[in-house]
Amino acid sequence: MEKPRIFTMSFASIYPLYIQKAEKKGRTKNEVNEIIFWLTGYDEHSLQHQIMSEVDLEMFFKQAPRINPNASLIKGVICGYRVEEIEDEVMRQIRYLDKLIDELAKGKAMEKILRK
């Protein structure tokens, strides 16, 4: 079976779009990074390494130091799919990040976004 196209897109090409989406709504790059760090376990150095290496989204999530155990608390619809019902683990993680960035752009408080 062929991989979904999104799996082969480089994280480096998607990352600026996340930042752009957040900044259009008055949020910051630091908040985007905080979300990525929370979800994936990357830190500033390892995130920059992934960007410079131009890994694809599939590898970005497969190489993540640790997916936050509270990620399963992320619920709702993104791109027409309920994130909690997505069976493919990597696709679900990609959509988790999309959902969190959407919540940031919609003005939700960081405490709620990070499921604290």
N, C-alpha and C positions, 0 to 999 in steps of 0.2 A: 504494500500500500504506500502511495506517495505521501510524503510529509506535507503538512499544511505550509503554505508559502511563508506565513509569518515566522515559522521556525527558522527559516534560512536568512531572514533579515538581520543585519548586524545591529547589535545593541547600540553601537556608536551612532547609527543613523536614526534610531528611535529616541535616544536619550535627549537630544536637543528639542525634539517635539514635545516631550513631557515638560521640559523647562519652559518652553514657549507657551504651552497651554496654561501652566500655572501662572506665569508672569502676566499674561493677558488679563488675568483675574485678580491681580494684585498680590499674588503669592510669590515665594522666592525659590531660587535654585537650592538653597540650603534646606528648605522644607521638602523639596523633591528628593534630595539626597537622604534626608532623615527617613523618609518613607522607604526608599530603596534599602537603606541600612537595616531598618527594622524588619522588612520582609525577608531579605536574603542573607543577612549576616555579613555582607561586605562592609568594609570600612573605606575611608577616603582613599587610601593607598591601593587597596585591592580593586576598588571600583574604577579608579583611573587606569589600572593595569588592564582591566577587561575592555575598557573603551579603547585604549591604545592598541590592544591586540585584535580589535575588531571582531570579537567572537560573535557568533550568531545568537539569537535569543534562546534557542534550545540549549546551547552550551553555557550561556550566561546563567541559566537557571540550574542546569545539571551540575555546574561547578560552584554553585553558591555554597558558602561555608555552612549555612544552616537556614532552612526555611523556618520562619517563626512559627512555633506551635499554635499561636493564636490566629494564624492566617485562616484557619478553618472557621473563624467567627465572621469572616467577610462573606456577606450575603448580598443578593440583589442581581439586577440584570445589567449586563454590559454587552454591547454588540449583539443584542437580541438573544443572549443566552443567560440563564441563571448560573452564576459562577459556581454555586455549591453543587450543581448537577453535572458539571463538565467532568467526564470520566478520565480523559488523558491528563496525567499529573502535570506535565510541562505546560500544556495549554491552559489548565486551570491556574497555574502560577502566573502565566503571562496575563491572564484576565484579572487575577487578583491585583496585579500592579496597575493595570488599566483602571480598574475600579477605584483604587486608592487615589490615583492621580485625578480622576473625575471628582471624587469627594473633596479633594484639596481645592480644585478649581471652582467647585460649587460653594466654597466658603466654610466648609465644615471645620470644626476645631481639631487641632492635631491630636488631642487626647482621644477624641472619638474615632478619628481615622486610624490611629494606632491601637485601637481596641483596648484602651487602658481602663 
